[in-house]
């Protein structure tokens, strides 16, 4: 029998707090002995539980695949099989799958369904979600369906207290039909084999932080790797041309959990920024590149990886490193998540001890803007010309930050008309407070002398790279964005810097926010055989990763407009405006690209932009050889050209069948 508790608003897939504490105590530890890279070696107990060929004898739906038996013209349906098709598995087949999985097959409804009229309506639960209390908990992260960019699902069950107009009903839309709550490699193998053998769309979801909609899909079976957790610190680890400390990470391990382990065990690894960050380190973060506050001295997250355990499209568990399955090791490090297999764990480089960073925060503004929205100290500017000169001065200084091994934040916010604000932070790994102070002083002198900005030089302080967290304060967003990598060529001279600043000004004045992150993961930071990877060459020559944010609350369109068609039409118009603003940046960065993990769904010439043309050819060969079925598909991922989602409203969402082009 299928577990129907989720239909009553319960969440049976979640562990209770005592169970979770015990689970984490079991999987987070320190290994003081030495270790070395081996072929197909489990990193954690959950990887020792694997599917055997004998188990598949009487259950052909979960039989392993054979890539060599698949021809390029193999007889497959035009579209992935969905709930609307006669070939969709019967309830008995789903029930048998659930039994094989030990009851870990879920059929959850979208979380906001509690706000909609019908049998699932629950006023208290709706208020918990709409009122914001949920974001102070683990609710959204521990939900098997929810993603942090929900519009990519298709806007069929948006969170709103007002469910009139197009929001009269909540449907599954682009959310998966079923979810496998994976707690072992065996669970992952069964899910992969079942989806492949039944021509069902398969997706992978970890924490749901993906921004391109790669963690949702209409009529899909989802592999939820959220609870494949584990951290083990190895004081001594040997791999091909590497000898040093390392850390084993389960696919579901989040940044805040790694931060807490670093503090407890006195080591440092590269992780996404912020102490409460809930990004999964061993998931899409490193597979798409993975930036951190250490990127200018260590390189990207992908550059730290020494070994990868995964389940491939044929359902087999294997290890990829510099000695075995080298093609996968190349592709998985930067060639995009959800494309080559389901990663279950990785081994990454580690440094003994905790790293500190010198830091300084500041801001300046035009117009009556509350100081709480800015970094302090804050300077008020009487005219916009001085404001934009200040932005240009920051841009010029950003390259110095990167070349010194630092990480810079510089955010330009549009407040309407001619009212703007700028907020900046510098993080300098290994710098003392006094060295940081000496480093930033010239910037603030330039603000005063060249732009007439009467700003007080901030007092530099020290922060620890790993800070304790609890993994809360995360909730779905409601906007769209796109990105661009600003290459070193844009710092060739004062003219090119001025042209870059002017392009940012034009984009902001069109009503968009700009976020810049200055870091430089140069190739010479990566040693020996690990230099060759799927990472885009555009990231190796960058100085700033720039993001253009739409200010439009997507859900408001589906509340305010009278029909879904009108809402979709207005949203398409906003996406066109976003592309127009991003084009201002693209025109001053010819030959560059965008960061795959934080890009827009409409990115043009995406093969070149995300991966680099020469790199893309190699990645495509790996994809075709390892997944001839086209089982793993993500929007604008390697090999995705052969498929598209057939939506009914013309939006580039996941709300529709996945069909061959």
Residue pairs with C-beta under 8 A, 6 or more apart in sequence:
1 95
2 91
2 94
2 95
2 98
2 105
2 107
3 12
3 98
3 103
3 106
3 107
5 11
5 12
6 12
6 13
6 106
6 107
6 108
6 109
7 109
7 120
9 114
9 120
9 122
9 125
11 142
11 143
13 104
13 106
13 108
13 144
13 179
13 181
14 142
15 23
15 227
23 227
23 229
24 229
24 257
27 44
27 229
27 230
27 231
27 250
28 229
28 230
28 231
28 257
28 261
29 231
29 232
29 233
30 232
30 233
30 265
31 232
31 233
31 234
31 235
31 248
32 235
33 234
33 235
33 236
34 234
34 235
34 236
34 237
34 238
35 234
35 236
35 237
35 238
35 246
36 237
36 238
36 239
37 237
37 238
37 239
37 240
37 306
37 307
37 319
37 321
37 322
37 323
37 347
38 319
39 319
39 323
39 324
40 317
40 318
40 319
40 324
41 309
41 319
42 48
42 185
42 309
42 345
43 230
43 232
43 248
43 250
43 309
43 345
43 346
43 347
44 228
44 230
44 232
44 248
44 250
44 345
46 183
46 184
46 185
46 228
46 230
46 250
46 344
47 184
47 185
47 309
47 317
47 344
47 345
48 185
49 184
49 185
49 186
50 184
50 185
50 186
50 189
50 317
51 62
51 64
51 185
51 186
51 189
51 190
51 193
51 315
53 64
55 62
55 100
56 62
56 63
56 64
56 193
59 96
59 100
60 197
61 89
61 93
61 96
61 97
61 193
61 194
61 197
61 198
62 97
62 100
62 189
62 190
62 193
62 194
62 197
62 315
63 193
63 197
63 315
64 193
64 314
64 315
64 316
65 193
65 196
65 197
65 313
65 314
65 315
65 629
66 314
67 313
67 314
67 625
67 626
67 627
67 628
70 628
70 629
72 628
74 628
74 629
76 199
76 629
77 87
77 199
78 659
78 660
79 646
79 657
79 658
79 659
79 660
80 199
80 200
80 201
80 219
80 220
80 657
80 658
80 659
81 87
81 88
81 198
81 199
81 200
81 219
82 88
82 200
82 201
82 218
82 219
82 657
83 177
83 219
84 219
84 657
87 198
87 199
88 219
89 97
89 198
89 200
94 105
94 178
97 105
97 190
97 194
98 104
98 105
100 190
101 180
101 187
101 190
104 180
104 181
104 182
104 183
104 187
105 178
105 179
105 180
105 181
106 144
106 178
106 179
106 180
106 181
106 224
107 177
107 178
107 179
108 143
108 144
108 145
108 179
109 120
109 145
109 170
109 172
110 145
110 146
110 156
110 157
110 170
110 172
110 173
110 175
111 129
111 139
111 140
111 143
111 145
111 146
111 159
112 126
112 129
112 157
112 158
112 159
112 160
112 170
113 120
113 157
113 170
114 120
114 121
114 122
114 125
114 126
114 129
115 121
115 126
115 129
115 130
115 159
115 160
115 161
115 163
115 170
116 157
116 163
116 167
116 168
116 169
116 170
117 163
117 168
118 169
118 170
126 161
127 133
127 161
128 134
128 139
129 139
129 159
130 159
130 160
130 161
132 475
134 140
134 475
135 472
135 473
135 474
135 475
136 472
136 473
137 472
138 471
138 472
140 146
140 148
140 208
140 474
140 475
140 476
141 207
141 208
141 226
141 254
141 278
141 471
141 474
142 226
143 208
144 179
144 181
144 205
144 222
144 224
144 226
145 175
145 176
145 179
145 216
145 222
146 208
146 476
147 153
147 205
147 208
147 210
147 213
147 215
147 216
147 476
148 208
148 209
148 210
148 211
148 474
148 475
148 476
148 477
149 210
149 211
149 212
149 213
149 476
149 477
149 480
150 158
150 159
150 476
150 477
150 478
151 478
151 480
151 554
151 555
151 571
151 653
152 174
152 211
152 212
152 213
152 216
152 601
152 635
152 653
152 654
153 173
153 174
153 175
153 213
153 216
153 653
153 654
153 655
154 173
154 174
154 218
154 647
154 651
154 653
154 654
154 655
154 656
155 173
155 554
155 555
155 558
155 564
155 567
155 568
155 571
155 653
155 655
156 170
156 171
156 172
156 173
156 174
156 175
156 655
157 170
157 171
157 172
157 173
157 175
158 167
158 554
158 555
158 558
158 559
159 476
159 555
160 167
160 555
160 558
160 559
162 559
163 170
164 559
165 558
165 559
165 560
165 561
165 562
165 563
166 558
166 559
166 561
166 562
166 563
166 564
166 566
166 567
167 558
167 559
172 218
173 218
173 654
173 655
174 213
174 216
174 217
174 218
174 653
174 654
174 655
174 656
175 216
175 218
176 203
176 216
176 217
176 219
176 220
176 221
176 222
177 219
177 220
177 221
178 221
178 222
179 205
179 221
179 222
179 224
180 187
180 188
180 190
180 191
180 221
180 222
180 223
180 224
181 187
181 224
181 226
181 227
182 188
182 191
182 223
182 224
182 225
182 227
182 228
183 227
183 228
185 311
185 317
185 344
187 223
188 223
188 225
188 311
188 342
188 344
189 311
189 315
189 316
189 317
191 202
191 221
191 223
192 202
192 223
192 311
192 312
192 313
192 315
192 342
192 631
193 315
194 200
194 221
195 201
195 202
195 220
195 221
195 631
196 202
196 313
196 314
196 315
196 629
196 631
200 219
200 220
200 221
201 217
201 218
201 219
201 220
201 221
201 633
201 658
202 220
202 221
202 222
202 223
202 631
202 632
203 214
203 215
203 216
203 217
203 220
203 221
203 222
203 223
203 338
203 634
204 214
204 215
204 222
204 223
204 225
204 283
204 337
204 338
204 342
204 632
205 215
205 216
205 222
205 223
205 224
205 225
205 226
206 215
206 224
206 225
206 226
206 251
206 252
206 280
206 283
206 284
207 226
207 252
207 254
207 278
207 279
207 280
207 283
208 215
209 278
209 279
209 280
209 284
209 285
210 284
210 337
210 597
211 481
211 597
211 598
211 599
212 599
212 601
212 634
212 635
212 636
213 601
213 635
213 653
213 654
214 284
214 337
214 338
214 634
214 635
214 637
215 222
215 338
216 222
216 654
217 645
217 654
217 658
218 645
218 654
218 655
218 656
218 657
218 658
219 657
223 342
225 251
225 252
225 280
225 283
225 342
225 343
225 344
226 252
226 280
227 252
228 250
228 251
228 252
228 344
228 345
229 250
229 252
229 253
229 257
230 248
230 249
230 250
230 253
230 345
231 247
231 248
231 249
231 250
231 253
231 257
231 258
231 261
232 247
232 248
233 245
233 247
233 261
233 265
233 267
233 350
234 245
234 246
234 247
234 248
234 347
234 350
235 245
235 352
236 243
236 244
236 245
237 243
237 244
237 245
237 246
237 306
237 347
239 246
239 306
239 307
239 321
239 322
239 347
240 321
240 322
240 323
240 529
241 322
241 527
241 528
241 529
241 530
242 306
242 349
242 527
242 530
244 349
244 350
245 267
245 349
245 350
245 351
245 352
246 306
246 347
246 348
246 349
246 350
247 258
247 267
247 269
247 347
247 348
247 350
248 345
248 346
248 347
249 258
249 281
249 282
249 345
249 346
249 347
249 348
250 282
250 344
250 345
251 280
251 282
251 283
251 342
251 343
251 344
251 345
251 346
252 280
252 282
252 283
253 280
253 281
253 282
254 277
254 278
254 279
254 280
254 281
254 471
255 271
255 272
255 274
255 277
255 278
255 279
255 281
255 469
256 275
256 276
256 277
256 278
256 468
256 469
256 470
256 471
257 471
258 269
258 271
258 281
258 466
259 271
259 275
259 277
259 466
259 467
259 468
259 469
260 466
260 468
260 469
262 268
262 269
262 354
262 465
262 466
263 354
263 464
263 466
263 467
263 468
266 352
266 353
266 354
267 350
267 351
267 352
267 353
267 354
268 294
268 350
268 351
268 352
268 353
268 354
268 355
268 465
268 466
269 281
269 304
269 348
269 349
269 350
269 351
270 290
270 292
270 294
270 295
270 298
270 299
270 300
270 301
270 304
270 348
271 277
271 279
271 281
271 292
271 301
271 466
272 279
272 281
272 285
272 290
272 291
272 292
272 301
273 292
273 293
273 407
274 469
275 466
275 467
275 468
275 469
276 469
276 470
276 471
276 472
276 473
276 474
277 469
278 471
278 474
279 285
281 290
281 301
281 346
281 348
282 343
282 345
282 346
283 337
283 343
284 337
284 338
284 597
285 301
285 597
286 300
286 301
286 302
286 304
286 305
286 333
286 334
286 346
286 348
287 302
287 332
287 333
287 334
287 335
287 336
287 337
287 338
287 339
287 343
288 334
288 336
288 337
288 595
288 596
288 597
289 300
289 301
289 302
289 334
289 521
289 535
289 536
289 539
289 595
289 596
289 597
290 300
290 301
290 302
290 597
291 300
291 301
291 517
291 519
291 521
291 545
291 595
292 298
292 300
292 301
292 407
293 357
293 407
293 427
293 429
293 465
293 519
294 355
294 407
294 429
294 465
295 407
295 519
295 520
295 521
296 401
296 402
296 404
296 405
296 406
296 407
296 429
296 519
296 520
296 521
297 405
297 429
297 430
297 525
298 304
298 349
298 525
299 521
299 522
299 525
299 526
300 334
300 521
300 535
300 539
301 348
302 333
302 334
302 533
302 534
302 535
303 333
303 521
303 525
303 526
303 530
303 533
303 535
304 348
304 349
305 332
305 333
305 346
305 347
305 348
306 321
306 346
306 347
306 348
306 349
306 530
307 319
307 320
307 321
307 346
307 347
308 319
308 320
308 321
308 328
308 329
308 332
308 333
308 343
308 345
308 346
308 347
309 317
309 318
309 319
309 320
309 343
309 344
309 345
309 346
310 317
310 318
310 320
310 328
310 332
310 340
310 341
310 342
310 343
310 344
311 317
311 318
311 341
311 342
311 344
312 318
312 328
312 340
312 341
312 626
312 627
313 341
313 626
313 627
313 628
313 629
313 631
313 632
317 344
318 324
318 325
318 328
319 325
320 326
320 328
320 329
320 332
321 329
322 329
322 529
322 530
327 621
327 622
327 625
327 626
328 340
328 341
328 622
328 626
330 532
330 533
330 534
330 618
330 622
331 339
331 340
331 534
331 618
331 619
331 622
331 623
331 638
332 340
332 341
332 343
332 534
333 533
333 534
333 535
334 533
334 534
334 535
334 536
334 539
335 533
335 534
335 535
335 611
335 615
335 619
335 622
335 638
336 534
336 596
336 610
336 611
336 619
336 634
336 637
336 638
337 343
337 634
337 637
338 632
338 633
338 634
338 637
339 623
339 627
339 632
339 634
339 637
339 638
339 639
340 622
340 623
340 626
340 627
340 632
341 626
341 627
341 632
354 464
354 465
354 466
355 429
355 430
355 464
355 465
355 466
356 429
356 430
356 462
356 463
356 464
356 465
357 427
357 428
357 429
357 430
357 431
357 462
357 463
357 464
357 465
358 426
358 427
358 428
358 431
358 432
358 433
358 435
358 436
358 437
358 439
358 460
358 461
358 462
359 425
359 426
359 427
359 428
359 436
359 460
359 461
359 462
359 463
360 425
360 426
360 436
360 437
360 440
360 458
360 459
360 460
360 461
361 375
361 376
361 423
361 424
361 425
361 426
361 458
362 375
362 376
362 377
362 378
362 423
362 424
362 444
362 455
362 458
363 374
363 375
363 376
363 377
363 378
363 379
363 421
363 422
363 423
363 424
364 374
364 378
364 379
364 380
364 381
364 387
364 390
364 421
364 422
364 447
364 453
364 455
365 374
365 378
365 379
365 380
365 381
365 387
365 419
365 420
365 421
365 422
366 380
366 381
366 382
366 383
366 384
366 387
366 418
366 419
366 420
366 421
367 415
367 417
367 418
367 419
367 420
368 419
369 415
369 419
369 421
371 378
373 413
373 421
373 423
374 421
374 422
374 423
375 423
375 424
375 425
376 458
377 455
377 456
377 458
378 455
379 447
379 453
379 454
379 455
379 456
381 387
381 390
381 453
384 418
384 420
386 451
386 452
386 453
387 420
387 422
388 501
388 505
389 450
389 451
389 452
389 453
390 422
390 447
390 451
390 453
391 410
391 412
391 422
391 501
391 504
391 505
392 497
392 498
392 501
393 443
393 446
393 447
393 450
393 451
394 410
394 422
394 424
394 443
395 410
395 497
395 500
395 501
395 504
395 516
395 544
396 491
396 494
396 497
397 408
397 443
397 446
398 408
398 410
398 516
398 518
398 543
398 544
399 488
399 491
399 518
399 543
401 407
401 408
401 426
401 428
401 518
402 408
402 518
402 519
402 520
402 543
403 520
404 428
404 439
405 428
405 429
405 430
406 426
406 427
406 428
406 429
406 431
406 518
406 519
407 426
407 427
407 428
407 429
407 517
407 518
407 519
408 424
408 425
408 426
408 427
408 516
408 517
408 518
408 519
409 423
409 424
409 425
409 426
409 427
409 515
409 516
409 517
409 518
410 422
410 423
410 424
410 515
410 516
410 518
411 422
411 423
411 424
411 513
411 514
411 515
411 516
412 420
412 421
412 422
412 504
412 508
412 513
412 514
412 515
412 516
413 420
413 421
413 422
413 423
413 513
414 420
414 508
414 509
414 511
414 512
414 513
414 551
415 421
420 508
426 436
426 439
426 440
427 463
428 435
428 436
428 439
429 465
431 439
432 462
433 460
433 461
433 462
434 460
436 460
437 459
437 460
440 457
440 458
440 460
441 457
444 455
444 456
444 457
444 458
445 457
447 453
447 455
448 454
448 455
478 553
478 554
478 555
478 556
479 549
479 550
479 551
479 552
479 553
479 554
480 550
480 552
480 554
480 574
480 575
480 578
480 600
480 601
481 547
481 548
481 549
481 550
481 578
481 598
481 600
482 547
482 548
482 578
482 579
482 582
482 594
482 599
482 600
482 602
482 603
483 545
483 546
483 547
483 548
483 582
483 594
483 595
483 598
483 599
483 600
484 546
484 548
484 582
484 585
484 586
484 589
484 592
484 593
484 594
485 538
485 539
485 542
485 544
485 545
485 546
485 589
485 592
485 593
485 594
485 595
486 500
486 516
486 542
486 543
486 544
486 545
486 546
486 585
486 589
486 592
487 538
487 541
487 542
487 543
487 589
487 591
487 592
488 541
488 542
488 543
489 496
489 541
490 496
490 497
490 499
490 500
490 543
490 588
490 589
491 497
491 543
496 588
499 588
500 588
500 589
502 588
503 584
503 585
503 587
503 588
504 514
504 546
504 584
504 585
506 581
506 584
507 514
507 548
507 581
507 582
507 584
507 585
508 514
510 577
510 580
510 581
510 584
511 551
511 577
512 548
512 549
512 550
512 551
512 578
512 581
513 548
513 549
513 551
514 546
514 547
514 548
514 549
515 546
515 547
515 549
516 544
516 545
516 546
516 547
517 544
517 545
517 546
517 547
518 543
518 544
518 545
519 542
519 545
520 542
520 543
521 535
521 539
521 540
521 542
522 540
522 541
523 531
523 540
526 533
534 611
534 615
534 619
535 615
536 593
536 596
536 610
536 611
536 612
536 615
537 612
537 614
537 615
538 592
538 593
538 594
538 609
538 612
539 593
539 595
541 592
542 592
545 595
545 598
546 585
547 598
548 578
548 581
548 582
548 585
550 574
550 575
550 577
550 578
552 571
552 574
554 571
557 567
557 570
557 571
558 564
558 567
560 567
561 567
561 570
564 649
565 649
568 649
568 650
568 651
571 651
572 650
572 651
575 600
575 602
578 600
578 602
579 600
579 602
582 600
593 608
593 609
593 610
593 611
593 612
594 600
594 603
594 606
594 609
594 610
596 610
596 611
599 609
599 610
601 635
601 636
601 652
602 652
603 609
603 610
603 636
606 636
607 613
607 616
608 616
610 636
611 619
611 638
616 638
619 638
620 638
620 639
622 638
623 638
623 639
624 639
627 639
630 639
630 642
630 643
633 639
633 640
633 643
633 658
634 640
635 645
635 652
635 654
641 661
642 660
642 661
643 658
643 659
643 660
643 661
644 658
644 659
644 661
645 652
645 653
645 654
645 655
645 656
645 657
645 658
645 659
646 656
646 657
646 658
646 659
647 653
647 655
647 656
648 655
648 656
649 655
